[in-house]
Amino acid sequence: MNKLSENDGPVLEIDKLSISFFTRLREIPAVMDFSVSVQPGEAVGLVGESGCGKSTVALGVMQDLGKNGRIVGGSIKFKGRDLAEMSAEELRDIRGNEIAMIYQEPMASLNPAMKIGRQLMEVPMIHEGVSEKLAYDRALEVVTDVRLPDPERMLNSYPHQLSGGQQQRIVIAMALMSKPSLLILDEPTTALDVTVEAAVVELVRDLGKKYGTSMLFISHNLGLILETCDRLCVMYSGEAVERGSIADVFDEMQHPYTQALFRSIPLPGADKNAHPLVAIPGNFPLPHERPEGCNFGPRCDYFEPGRCDQGQIDMADVAGNDRHATRCLRYQEIDWNAPITVGAQTEKTEPGDVVLKIDNLKKYYEVAANALFGGGTKKVVKANETLSFEARESETLAIVGESGCGKSTFAKVLMGLETATEGEILLDGQNIEQTAIEDRNTRTVSDVQMVFQNPFDTLNPSMTVGRQIIRALEIFDIGDSDQDRKQRMLELLDLVKLPRAFADRMPRQLSGGQKQRVGIARAFSGGARIVVADEPVSALDVSVQAAVTDLLMEIQRTEKTTLLFISHDLSIVRYLSDRVMVMYLGHVVELGDTDQVFSPPYHPYTEALLSAVPIADTSIEKEHIVLEGDIPSAMNPPSGCPFQTRCRWKGEVPGGLCDSEVPPTRTLEAGHQIKCHLSDEVLQRMQPVIKIAAE
């Protein structure tokens, strides 16, 4: 197939694009007056919350809006040609060949019944008519480019035999098979661990340079955009509200929404007591309920009635900057450098007595070596290895690590959904590690509660919000009458800052952040002593995250709850935790208060985790550490130190000790624990991974 001839202008030029979806009742405008251009070899980030129209723009570029979607205004030009004027055959040639797209969920792009090699080879064989031999050679080259181990074996594997990070790399390889001119990435790393995300992001950046590919990178993570893109476009409620280079938008933002986004994410220096995050007030408008004038008006600190709520507001160029534009009438009047109005500061709460004590806890699973047919020898999965720690009243203990490190297994044992293999869990001095949840008394069940990652899965879709909370109160024997319980339910809605009218709503009528608040209300309904929060904000938008984390902190202060906060997002951990426990392959490799864990000396794994966190701040310099390889299987862990297969400090330990012996847990100063063979001299040489650049 002939590729479109190169032109001197932008690879992609979207001009005043409007896209609507048509239902039987009404037209729903999803994108309005949206313009952005991507120059050859340039990476442009598209940022915004769920529902702002980012993915709709991408589907518009792919001309894949389904039966209900239609472009109702403006144009999308690829290499100077309007995509809307191309025939179906021309579009088929361009898709996957000239324009490739990488989706959020890698398995959505892979055929589970087909070997990886065959799926990759299809691309050039269909689009370019090349021979099978040539297609195989190119597949091998691209799989090597995306840094997958043993490329021949990868090509001969089925998708289910690969980890999530490997599947995502295969999808990237597939997108690069035809050396496209434009690569669209739609949240390509959301489902991945932070260390895998760092490796994939570096890979995308390097490959973009190698192949000269232009990129449109869709994300809600401003830190990722900073690390991957040259320019960005901020979207809100279907419109572009600010466009410009990374430096201009990050350091000289000219739109209130961009400013509000930055204030709601935990950058270095944010502190839950002294410098709390500022959540964006109000809610995102639904497409058919957008306000007059500026869409962001009802939530904006600088709103001026009679001016900001009148007529159409167009993009205006910001003088003196590089193609910087904003959709704000007042941008020249606002003092963008004015100090932030600080949220309510609070006193640091001192932790109370020990509520939870874990002593040498182990959790092993026996699985058949041949899981499909049962038979064969049994293998042991060591999900948790000798966990020991304490948690105190009013304390937030963060549990950090990649998928498969044993965080959620520990939570299940604590909740009574699993029983321990060995060791003890003491709740207020009582052993609970061998008591399954159905055998626990009501008090113990209400004392240990959980807030889950995905608020959509934890509510009963056919029960009103109020009924679900009352149901929890009934189970926990709280209240003497229905009237008592109803009153307590309304107080719980007040506690999580939801209007009392929400008691009569069904879950489908609530946004993600509102559903998560109902989950929190339910967890605290029985006066929980310990709440296990398993990634409670990772499924929520940035602006909602700030509100939900502050809500958790506020409830914790009033209820004196112990919060076990499971997460892989170290920026939020740094913001809200008092102590941090880092886990790797079932082991606790580091434990200390937040300042100890976030400053050297680190365990080598903690160091790599810190380096992997994308930070949305141009004044930050990070040491670049990319972990090679995936986490080993808990069914077949490496000998000696669990981290030795990926450790960059291993050469500093003499005599092959890392290969042969599990390191002892050492206590450094002030109770800071590290499980590592490195000598004190080597640990003292460690430099901070995250540095704030001198002004």
C-alpha positions as CSV (number, residue, x, y, z in Angstrom):
1,M,0.0,0.0,0.0
2,N,1.2,3.5,-0.7
3,K,1.5,5.7,2.3
4,L,0.1,9.2,2.0
5,S,2.8,11.6,0.8
6,E,4.5,13.7,3.4
7,N,3.6,17.3,3.6
8,D,5.3,20.2,5.4
9,G,2.4,21.0,7.6
10,P,1.1,19.2,10.7
11,V,0.7,15.4,10.7
12,L,-2.7,15.9,12.4
13,E,-4.8,19.1,12.3
14,I,-8.1,19.2,14.2
15,D,-9.9,22.4,13.5
16,K,-13.0,23.6,15.4
17,L,-14.2,20.0,15.7
18,S,-17.7,19.2,17.1
19,I,-18.9,15.7,17.7
20,S,-22.4,14.7,18.9
21,F,-24.0,11.5,19.9
22,F,-27.7,11.1,18.9
23,T,-30.2,9.2,21.1
24,R,-33.9,8.9,20.6
25,L,-34.5,11.8,23.0
26,R,-31.8,14.3,22.1
27,E,-28.5,15.3,20.6
28,I,-25.7,15.0,23.2
29,P,-22.7,17.3,22.3
30,A,-19.6,15.4,23.4
31,V,-16.9,17.6,21.8
32,M,-17.4,21.3,20.9
33,D,-15.1,23.8,19.0
34,F,-12.0,21.6,19.6
35,S,-8.8,22.5,17.9
36,V,-5.3,20.9,18.2
37,S,-2.4,20.2,15.8
38,V,0.4,17.6,16.0
39,Q,3.6,18.5,14.1
40,P,5.9,15.8,12.6
41,G,7.8,14.0,15.4
42,E,5.9,15.9,18.1
43,A,4.2,14.3,21.2
44,V,1.0,16.2,22.2
45,G,-0.7,15.3,25.5
46,L,-4.5,15.5,25.9
47,V,-5.4,15.9,29.6
48,G,-8.7,16.0,31.4
49,E,-11.1,14.1,33.7
50,S,-13.4,11.2,32.7
51,G,-16.2,12.3,30.4
52,C,-14.4,15.4,29.1
53,G,-14.3,14.0,25.5
54,K,-10.6,12.9,25.2
55,S,-11.4,9.4,23.9
56,T,-14.2,10.8,21.7
57,V,-11.5,13.0,20.0
58,A,-9.4,9.9,19.4
59,L,-12.3,7.9,18.0
60,G,-13.1,10.9,15.7
61,V,-9.5,10.7,14.4
62,M,-9.9,7.0,13.8
63,Q,-13.4,7.7,12.2
64,D,-14.8,5.1,14.5
65,L,-17.7,6.9,16.3
66,G,-20.2,4.0,15.9
67,K,-23.8,4.4,14.7
68,N,-24.8,7.2,17.1
69,G,-21.8,9.4,16.8
70,R,-21.4,12.1,14.1
71,I,-19.0,14.9,13.4
72,V,-21.3,17.9,13.3
73,G,-18.8,20.6,12.7
74,G,-15.1,21.4,11.9
75,S,-12.6,19.1,10.3
76,I,-9.9,16.5,11.0
77,K,-7.0,16.6,8.5
78,F,-4.3,13.9,8.4
79,K,-1.2,15.0,6.4
80,G,-3.4,17.8,4.8
81,R,-6.3,15.6,3.7
82,D,-9.7,15.7,5.3
83,L,-10.5,12.3,6.8
84,A,-14.2,12.8,6.4
85,E,-13.8,13.0,2.6
86,M,-12.0,9.7,2.3
87,S,-13.7,6.5,1.1
88,A,-14.1,3.5,3.4
89,E,-11.3,1.7,1.5
90,E,-8.9,4.6,1.9
91,L,-9.7,4.8,5.6
92,R,-9.1,1.1,6.0
93,D,-5.6,1.5,4.5
94,I,-4.8,4.3,6.8
95,R,-6.1,2.8,10.1
96,G,-3.4,0.5,11.7
97,N,-1.0,1.4,8.9
98,E,-0.6,5.2,9.0
99,I,-2.5,5.9,12.2
100,A,-2.2,3.3,15.0
101,M,-4.0,3.4,18.3
102,I,-3.1,1.8,21.7
103,Y,-5.9,1.3,24.1
104,Q,-6.1,1.3,27.9
105,E,-6.8,-2.4,28.2
106,P,-4.3,-4.5,26.3
107,M,-6.5,-7.6,26.1
108,A,-9.1,-5.6,24.2
109,S,-6.6,-5.5,21.3
110,L,-5.3,-9.1,21.4
111,N,-7.0,-12.2,20.1
112,P,-6.8,-14.8,23.0
113,A,-6.9,-17.7,20.6
114,M,-4.0,-16.6,18.4
115,K,-0.3,-16.7,19.0
116,I,1.4,-13.3,19.4
117,G,3.7,-13.8,16.4
118,R,0.8,-14.5,14.0
119,Q,-1.1,-11.4,15.3
120,L,1.9,-9.1,14.7
121,M,2.7,-10.6,11.3
122,E,-0.9,-9.9,10.1
123,V,-0.3,-6.1,10.2
124,P,2.3,-5.8,7.4
125,M,0.9,-8.8,5.5
126,I,-2.6,-7.2,5.2
127,H,-1.5,-3.6,4.8
128,E,1.6,-3.9,2.8
129,G,1.3,-7.4,1.2
130,V,4.8,-8.5,2.4
131,S,5.8,-12.1,2.6
132,E,5.4,-14.3,5.7
133,K,9.2,-14.5,6.2
134,L,9.6,-10.7,6.0
135,A,6.7,-10.2,8.3
136,Y,8.2,-12.6,10.9
137,D,11.6,-10.8,10.7
138,R,9.9,-7.5,11.3
139,A,7.8,-8.9,14.2
140,L,11.0,-10.2,15.8
141,E,12.7,-6.8,15.4
142,V,9.8,-4.9,17.0
143,V,9.4,-7.3,19.9
144,T,13.1,-6.8,20.5
145,D,12.6,-3.0,20.3
146,V,9.9,-3.1,23.0
147,R,12.5,-4.8,25.3
148,L,10.7,-8.1,25.9
149,P,12.9,-11.0,27.0
150,D,13.4,-14.0,24.7
151,P,11.6,-12.5,21.7
152,E,11.3,-15.9,19.9
153,R,9.5,-17.4,22.8
154,M,7.2,-14.3,23.1
155,L,6.2,-14.7,19.4
156,N,5.3,-18.4,20.1
157,S,3.2,-17.5,23.2
158,Y,-0.5,-16.9,23.6
159,P,-1.6,-13.6,25.2
160,H,-2.7,-15.2,28.5
161,Q,0.8,-16.5,29.1
162,L,2.1,-12.9,29.4
163,S,1.9,-10.5,32.3
164,G,-0.1,-7.2,31.9
165,G,3.0,-5.2,31.3
166,Q,4.2,-7.7,28.6
167,Q,0.8,-7.6,26.9
168,Q,0.9,-3.8,26.8
169,R,4.3,-4.0,25.2
170,I,3.0,-6.4,22.6
171,V,0.2,-4.0,21.8
172,I,2.8,-1.2,21.4
173,A,4.8,-3.5,19.1
174,M,1.7,-4.2,17.0
175,A,1.0,-0.5,16.7
176,L,4.6,0.1,15.5
177,M,4.7,-2.8,13.0
178,S,3.8,-0.6,10.1
179,K,5.9,2.3,11.3
180,P,2.9,4.7,11.5
181,S,3.1,8.4,11.1
182,L,0.7,9.0,14.1
183,L,0.3,7.0,17.2
184,I,-2.7,7.6,19.5
185,L,-2.3,6.3,23.0
186,D,-5.5,6.2,25.1
187,E,-4.5,5.9,28.8
188,P,-2.0,3.1,27.9
189,T,-0.6,2.7,31.4
190,T,-3.6,3.0,33.7
191,A,-3.8,-0.7,34.4
192,L,-0.1,-1.1,35.0
193,D,2.1,-0.9,38.1
194,V,4.1,2.3,38.5
195,T,7.4,0.6,37.8
196,V,6.1,-1.1,34.6
197,E,4.4,2.2,33.7
198,A,7.8,4.0,34.0
199,A,9.4,1.4,31.7
200,V,6.5,1.5,29.1
201,V,6.6,5.4,29.1
202,E,10.4,5.4,28.5
203,L,9.9,2.9,25.8
204,V,7.2,4.9,24.0
205,R,9.3,8.0,24.2
206,D,12.4,6.2,22.8
207,L,10.5,4.5,20.0
208,G,8.8,7.7,19.0
209,K,12.2,9.2,18.5
210,K,13.6,6.1,16.7
211,Y,10.7,5.8,14.2
212,G,10.0,9.6,14.0
213,T,6.4,8.9,15.0
214,S,4.1,11.8,16.1
215,M,2.0,11.0,19.1
216,L,-1.3,12.0,20.7
217,F,-1.1,10.9,24.3
218,I,-4.4,10.8,26.2
219,S,-4.1,10.7,30.0
220,H,-5.5,12.2,33.2
221,N,-2.1,12.0,34.8
222,L,-0.3,15.3,34.5
223,G,3.0,13.8,35.7
224,L,3.0,11.3,32.8
225,I,2.3,14.0,30.3
226,L,5.2,16.0,31.6
227,E,7.5,13.0,31.1
228,T,6.3,12.0,27.6
229,C,5.1,15.1,25.7
230,D,6.3,18.3,24.1
231,R,3.0,20.1,24.3
232,L,-0.4,19.6,25.9
233,C,-4.0,20.5,25.6
234,V,-6.2,20.6,28.7
235,M,-9.9,19.6,28.1
236,Y,-12.9,20.3,30.2
237,S,-16.5,19.2,29.5
238,G,-16.0,18.7,25.7
239,E,-13.8,21.8,25.1
240,A,-10.1,22.6,24.9
241,V,-9.6,25.2,27.7
242,E,-5.8,25.6,27.5
243,R,-3.1,24.7,24.9
244,G,0.6,25.3,24.9
245,S,4.1,23.9,25.5
246,I,4.7,21.9,28.6
247,A,6.8,24.7,30.2
248,D,4.1,27.4,29.4
249,V,1.1,25.4,30.7
250,F,2.9,23.9,33.8
251,D,4.7,27.1,34.9
252,E,2.5,29.9,33.5
253,M,-1.0,28.4,33.4
254,Q,-3.6,30.8,32.2
255,H,-6.9,28.9,32.9
256,P,-8.6,28.5,36.3
257,Y,-9.3,24.8,35.6
258,T,-5.7,24.0,34.9
259,Q,-4.8,25.8,38.1
260,A,-7.5,23.9,40.1
261,L,-6.2,20.6,38.7
262,F,-2.6,21.3,39.9
263,R,-4.0,22.3,43.3
264,S,-5.8,19.0,43.7
265,I,-2.8,16.7,43.1
266,P,-0.2,15.9,45.8
267,L,3.1,17.4,44.6
268,P,6.2,17.4,46.8
269,G,5.6,19.7,49.8
270,A,1.9,18.9,50.1
271,D,1.1,17.8,53.7
272,K,-2.3,16.7,55.0
273,N,-2.0,18.9,58.0
274,A,0.0,22.0,57.0
275,H,-0.6,22.2,53.3
276,P,-3.8,20.2,52.5
277,L,-4.9,19.7,48.9
278,V,-7.7,21.9,47.5
279,A,-10.5,19.9,45.9
280,I,-12.4,21.5,43.0
281,P,-15.9,22.4,44.4
282,G,-19.0,21.1,42.7
283,N,-19.4,18.4,40.1
284,F,-18.6,17.9,36.4
285,P,-21.6,19.0,34.3
286,L,-23.4,16.4,32.3
287,P,-23.3,17.0,28.5
288,H,-27.0,18.1,28.3
289,E,-26.8,20.2,31.5
290,R,-23.8,22.4,30.6
291,P,-24.1,26.0,31.9
292,E,-24.4,29.1,29.7
293,G,-21.1,30.8,28.8
294,C,-18.0,29.2,30.4
295,N,-18.5,25.5,31.2
296,F,-16.2,25.8,34.2
297,G,-18.0,28.9,35.5
298,P,-20.0,27.2,38.3
299,R,-16.8,25.7,39.8
300,C,-14.5,28.6,39.2
301,D,-12.9,30.9,41.9
302,Y,-12.8,33.8,39.5
303,F,-16.4,33.6,38.1
304,E,-17.9,37.0,37.3
305,P,-21.8,36.9,36.9
306,G,-23.1,38.7,33.8
307,R,-19.8,38.2,32.0
308,C,-18.6,34.6,32.3
309,D,-22.1,33.2,31.9
310,Q,-22.8,35.0,28.6
311,G,-22.5,33.6,25.0
312,Q,-19.8,31.6,23.4
313,I,-16.3,31.9,24.8
314,D,-13.5,31.5,22.2
315,M,-9.8,30.5,22.7
316,A,-7.6,33.5,23.1
317,D,-3.8,33.6,22.3
318,V,-1.5,34.3,25.3
319,A,1.0,36.9,24.1
320,G,4.8,36.1,24.3
321,N,4.4,32.4,24.7
322,D,4.8,29.5,22.3
323,R,1.4,28.9,20.6
324,H,-0.2,29.2,24.1
325,A,-4.0,29.8,24.1
326,T,-6.7,29.8,26.8
327,R,-10.5,29.8,26.9
328,C,-10.9,32.3,29.7
329,L,-12.3,35.9,29.4
330,R,-10.4,37.1,32.6
331,Y,-7.0,35.5,32.1
332,Q,-5.2,38.9,31.9
333,E,-6.9,40.2,35.1
334,I,-6.1,37.2,37.3
335,D,-3.0,37.3,39.5
336,W,-1.8,33.7,38.7
337,N,1.0,34.0,41.2
338,A,-1.2,34.9,44.2
339,P,-0.6,32.6,47.1
340,I,-3.0,29.8,47.4
341,T,-5.9,30.2,49.8
342,V,-4.9,27.5,52.2
343,G,-7.5,24.9,53.2
344,A,-8.3,24.4,56.8
345,Q,-5.1,23.4,58.6
346,T,-5.2,20.8,61.3
347,E,-3.1,19.7,64.1
348,K,-1.1,16.5,63.6
349,T,-2.9,13.8,65.5
350,E,-0.6,11.7,67.8
351,P,-1.0,8.0,67.4
352,G,-2.6,6.2,70.4
353,D,-2.3,2.7,71.7
354,V,-1.5,-0.3,69.5
355,V,-4.7,-1.6,68.0
356,L,-3.3,-4.2,65.6
357,K,-0.2,-6.3,66.0
358,I,1.0,-8.7,63.3
359,D,3.7,-11.2,64.3
360,N,5.5,-13.4,61.8
361,L,2.4,-13.8,59.6
362,K,2.6,-16.3,56.7
363,K,0.0,-17.1,54.1
364,Y,0.8,-19.9,51.7
365,Y,-1.5,-21.3,49.0
366,E,-1.2,-24.9,47.7
367,V,-2.0,-25.1,44.0
368,A,-1.8,-28.0,41.5
369,A,1.3,-27.7,39.2
370,N,-1.1,-28.3,36.3
371,A,-3.8,-25.9,37.2
372,L,-6.0,-26.7,34.2
373,F,-6.4,-30.5,34.9
374,G,-5.6,-30.7,38.6
375,G,-3.2,-33.6,38.6
376,G,0.6,-33.6,39.1
377,T,2.6,-32.4,42.0
378,K,1.4,-29.6,44.3
379,K,3.2,-26.2,44.3
380,V,3.2,-23.7,47.1
381,V,2.5,-20.0,46.5
382,K,4.1,-18.0,49.2
383,A,1.9,-14.9,49.2
384,N,3.0,-13.5,52.5
385,E,6.3,-14.2,54.2
386,T,6.8,-13.4,57.9
387,L,5.0,-10.1,58.1
388,S,5.6,-8.3,61.4
389,F,4.4,-4.8,62.3
390,E,2.1,-2.8,64.6
391,A,-0.6,-0.2,63.8
392,R,-1.8,2.4,66.3
393,E,-5.0,4.2,66.9
394,S,-5.5,7.3,64.6
395,E,-2.5,6.3,62.5
396,T,-2.3,5.9,58.7
397,L,0.0,3.1,57.7
398,A,0.5,2.9,53.9
399,I,1.2,-0.5,52.4
400,V,3.1,-0.1,49.1
401,G,4.2,-2.4,46.4
402,E,3.6,-3.7,42.9
403,S,0.8,-6.1,41.9
404,G,1.5,-9.6,43.2
405,C,3.5,-8.4,46.2
406,G,1.0,-9.8,48.8
407,K,-0.8,-6.5,49.8
408,S,-4.3,-7.7,49.1
409,T,-3.6,-11.2,50.4
410,F,-2.7,-9.7,53.8
411,A,-5.9,-7.6,53.7
412,K,-8.0,-10.8,53.0
413,V,-6.4,-12.5,56.0
414,L,-7.0,-9.5,58.2
415,M,-10.6,-9.3,57.1
416,G,-11.2,-13.0,57.7
417,L,-11.8,-13.9,54.1
418,E,-8.7,-16.1,54.3
419,T,-7.0,-17.7,57.4
420,A,-3.3,-17.5,58.1
421,T,-0.8,-20.4,57.5
422,E,1.4,-19.3,60.5
423,G,1.9,-16.4,62.8
424,E,-0.5,-14.1,64.7
425,I,-2.9,-11.2,64.1
426,L,-3.9,-9.5,67.4
427,L,-6.8,-7.0,67.3
428,D,-6.9,-5.3,70.7
429,G,-5.0,-8.2,72.1
430,Q,-7.3,-10.9,70.7
431,N,-6.1,-13.5,68.2
432,I,-8.1,-13.3,65.0
433,E,-5.8,-14.9,62.3
434,Q,-7.5,-18.3,62.4
435,T,-11.1,-17.1,62.7
436,A,-12.9,-17.0,59.3
437,I,-15.3,-14.1,58.8
438,E,-18.4,-16.2,59.2
439,D,-17.2,-17.3,62.7
440,R,-16.3,-13.8,63.9
441,N,-18.6,-12.0,66.2
442,T,-20.4,-8.9,65.2
443,R,-18.0,-6.6,67.1
444,T,-14.9,-8.0,65.3
445,V,-16.6,-7.8,61.9
446,S,-17.6,-4.1,62.4
447,D,-14.1,-3.3,63.9
448,V,-12.3,-4.3,60.7
449,Q,-13.9,-2.8,57.6
450,M,-12.7,-2.3,54.0
451,V,-13.1,0.4,51.3
452,F,-12.5,-1.1,47.9
453,Q,-10.7,0.1,44.8
454,N,-13.7,0.1,42.5
455,P,-16.8,1.8,43.9
456,F,-18.9,0.4,41.0
457,D,-18.5,-3.2,42.1
458,T,-19.3,-2.8,45.8
459,L,-22.8,-1.4,45.8
460,N,-26.0,-3.3,45.1
461,P,-27.4,-1.8,41.9
462,S,-31.0,-2.6,42.9
463,M,-31.0,-1.1,46.4
464,T,-31.1,2.6,47.3
465,V,-28.1,4.2,48.9
466,G,-29.9,4.7,52.2
467,R,-31.1,1.1,52.3
468,Q,-27.5,-0.2,51.7
469,I,-26.2,1.8,54.7
470,I,-29.2,0.8,56.9
471,R,-28.5,-2.8,55.9
472,A,-24.9,-2.5,57.3
473,L,-26.3,-0.9,60.5
474,E,-28.7,-3.9,60.9
475,I,-25.9,-6.4,60.5
476,F,-23.8,-4.6,63.1
477,D,-26.7,-4.5,65.6
478,I,-26.6,-0.7,65.7
479,G,-29.8,1.3,66.8
480,D,-32.8,0.1,68.7
481,S,-35.4,0.8,66.1
482,D,-35.7,1.4,62.3
483,Q,-36.1,5.1,63.2
484,D,-32.8,5.1,65.0
485,R,-31.0,3.4,62.1
486,K,-32.6,5.8,59.6
487,Q,-31.3,8.8,61.7
488,R,-27.8,7.2,61.9
489,M,-27.8,6.6,58.1
490,L,-28.6,10.3,57.5
491,E,-25.7,11.3,59.9
492,L,-23.4,9.0,58.0
493,L,-24.4,10.8,54.7
494,D,-23.5,14.1,56.5
495,L,-20.2,12.6,57.6
496,V,-19.2,11.8,54.0
497,K,-20.5,15.1,52.8
498,L,-23.4,13.8,50.6
499,P,-26.8,15.5,50.6
500,R,-29.4,13.6,52.6
501,A,-31.6,13.5,49.5
502,F,-29.1,10.9,48.1
503,A,-30.6,8.3,50.5
504,D,-33.4,7.7,48.0
505,R,-31.1,7.5,44.9
506,M,-30.0,4.4,43.2
507,P,-26.2,3.8,42.7
508,R,-26.5,4.3,38.9
509,Q,-27.5,8.0,39.6
510,L,-24.2,8.7,41.4
511,S,-20.8,9.6,40.0
512,G,-17.7,7.5,40.8
513,G,-16.6,9.8,43.6
514,Q,-20.1,9.8,45.1
515,K,-20.3,6.0,45.0
516,Q,-16.9,5.8,46.8
517,R,-18.3,8.1,49.5
518,V,-21.2,5.7,50.0
519,G,-18.7,2.9,50.3
520,I,-16.8,4.9,53.0
521,A,-20.0,5.7,54.9
522,R,-20.8,2.0,54.9
523,A,-17.3,1.1,56.2
524,F,-17.6,3.6,59.0
525,S,-21.2,2.7,59.9
526,G,-20.2,0.2,62.7
527,G,-17.7,2.4,64.3
528,A,-14.7,0.6,62.7
529,R,-11.4,0.5,64.6
530,I,-9.5,-0.4,61.5
531,V,-10.3,0.5,57.9
532,V,-8.4,-1.2,55.1
533,A,-8.5,1.2,52.1
534,D,-7.4,-0.9,49.1
535,E,-6.5,1.6,46.3
536,P,-9.6,3.7,47.3
537,V,-8.9,6.6,44.9
538,S,-7.1,5.0,41.9
539,A,-10.4,4.6,40.0
540,L,-11.3,8.2,40.6
541,D,-10.5,11.5,38.7
542,V,-7.7,13.7,40.0
543,S,-10.1,16.4,41.3
544,V,-12.3,13.8,43.1
545,Q,-9.2,12.1,44.6
546,A,-8.4,15.2,46.6
547,A,-11.9,15.4,48.0
548,V,-12.1,11.7,48.9
549,T,-8.6,11.5,50.5
550,D,-9.4,14.6,52.6
551,L,-12.7,13.1,53.6
552,L,-10.9,9.9,54.8
553,M,-8.5,12.0,56.8
554,E,-11.3,14.1,58.4
555,I,-13.3,11.0,59.4
556,Q,-10.1,9.4,60.7
557,R,-9.4,12.4,62.9
558,T,-13.0,12.4,64.4
559,E,-13.4,8.7,64.8
560,K,-9.8,7.9,65.8
561,T,-9.7,5.1,63.2
562,T,-6.5,3.2,62.2
563,L,-6.2,3.4,58.4
564,L,-4.3,0.8,56.4
565,F,-3.9,2.5,53.1
566,I,-2.9,0.1,50.3
567,S,-1.6,1.8,47.2
568,H,1.1,1.9,44.5
569,D,0.8,5.7,44.1
570,L,3.6,7.0,46.2
571,S,2.7,10.7,45.8
572,I,-0.6,10.1,47.5
573,V,1.1,7.9,50.1
574,R,3.6,10.7,50.9
575,Y,0.7,13.1,51.3
576,L,-1.4,11.2,53.8
577,S,0.5,8.4,55.6
578,D,2.3,8.6,58.9
579,R,4.2,5.4,58.3
580,V,5.0,3.4,55.2
581,M,5.5,-0.4,54.7
582,V,7.1,-1.4,51.4
583,M,6.3,-5.0,50.3
584,Y,8.0,-7.1,47.6
585,L,7.1,-10.7,46.7
586,G,5.5,-11.4,50.1
587,H,8.3,-9.8,52.2
588,V,8.3,-6.5,54.1
589,V,11.5,-4.9,52.6
590,E,11.2,-1.5,54.3
591,L,9.2,0.0,57.2
592,G,9.5,3.4,58.7
593,D,7.8,6.7,59.1
594,T,7.1,8.6,55.9
595,D,10.1,10.9,56.1
596,Q,12.5,8.0,56.7
597,V,11.1,6.0,53.7
598,F,11.1,8.9,51.4
599,S,14.7,10.0,52.1
600,P,17.9,8.0,51.7
601,P,19.1,5.4,52.7
602,Y,16.4,3.4,50.9
603,H,15.9,-0.2,50.2
604,P,16.9,-0.6,46.5
605,Y,13.3,-1.5,45.7
606,T,11.9,1.6,47.4
607,E,14.5,3.7,45.5
608,A,13.2,2.2,42.2
609,L,9.6,2.8,43.2
610,L,10.3,6.5,44.0
611,S,12.1,7.0,40.7
612,A,9.1,5.5,38.8
613,V,6.5,7.9,40.2
614,P,5.6,10.6,37.6
615,I,5.6,14.0,39.3
616,A,3.8,17.0,37.6
617,D,6.3,19.6,38.6
618,T,8.9,21.0,36.2
619,S,11.3,22.0,39.1
620,I,11.7,18.3,40.1
621,E,14.8,16.4,38.9
622,K,14.6,12.6,39.3
623,E,17.3,10.0,39.1
624,H,16.2,7.6,36.4
625,I,16.0,4.0,37.5
626,V,14.1,1.6,35.3
627,L,13.6,-1.9,36.8
628,E,14.4,-4.6,34.3
629,G,12.1,-7.6,34.1
630,D,8.8,-8.4,35.8
631,I,8.2,-9.5,39.4
632,P,9.2,-13.2,39.7
633,S,6.3,-15.6,40.3
634,A,5.4,-16.3,44.0
635,M,5.1,-19.9,43.0
636,N,8.8,-20.0,42.0
637,P,10.6,-17.2,43.9
638,P,14.3,-16.5,43.4
639,S,16.8,-17.9,45.9
640,G,18.2,-15.6,48.5
641,C,17.0,-12.0,48.5
642,P,13.6,-11.8,46.7
643,F,14.6,-8.6,44.9
644,Q,18.1,-9.8,43.8
645,T,17.0,-10.5,40.2
646,R,16.2,-6.8,39.5
647,C,18.6,-5.0,42.0
648,R,21.1,-2.5,40.7
649,W,23.1,-2.5,44.0
650,K,23.7,-6.3,44.0
651,G,27.3,-5.9,42.9
652,E,28.0,-4.0,46.1
653,V,27.4,-7.1,48.2
654,P,30.4,-9.5,48.2
655,G,30.4,-13.3,48.1
656,G,27.1,-13.9,46.3
657,L,25.2,-13.4,49.5
658,C,22.2,-11.9,47.7
659,D,21.8,-15.1,45.7
660,S,22.0,-17.5,48.6
661,E,20.5,-15.9,51.8
662,V,17.3,-14.0,52.6
663,P,18.6,-10.8,54.2
664,P,17.8,-10.2,57.9
665,T,15.6,-7.3,58.9
666,R,17.9,-4.6,60.2
667,T,16.9,-1.6,62.3
668,L,18.6,1.7,61.3
669,E,18.0,4.8,63.4
670,A,14.6,5.6,65.1
671,G,12.9,2.3,64.2
672,H,13.5,2.5,60.5
673,Q,13.7,-1.2,59.2
674,I,15.3,-2.4,56.0
675,K,15.6,-6.0,54.8
676,C,18.8,-5.8,52.8
677,H,22.4,-7.2,52.7
678,L,23.9,-3.7,51.8
679,S,26.5,-2.5,54.4
680,D,25.9,0.7,56.4
681,E,28.7,2.4,54.3
682,V,26.9,1.7,51.0
683,L,23.5,2.8,52.4
684,Q,25.1,6.1,53.5
685,R,26.3,6.7,49.9
686,M,22.7,6.7,48.6
687,Q,21.6,10.0,47.0
688,P,18.0,11.3,47.0
689,V,16.1,10.1,44.0
690,I,13.8,13.1,43.8
691,K,15.5,16.5,44.0
692,I,13.9,19.9,43.7
693,A,16.0,21.9,41.2
694,A,17.6,25.1,42.5
695,E,15.8,28.2,41.3
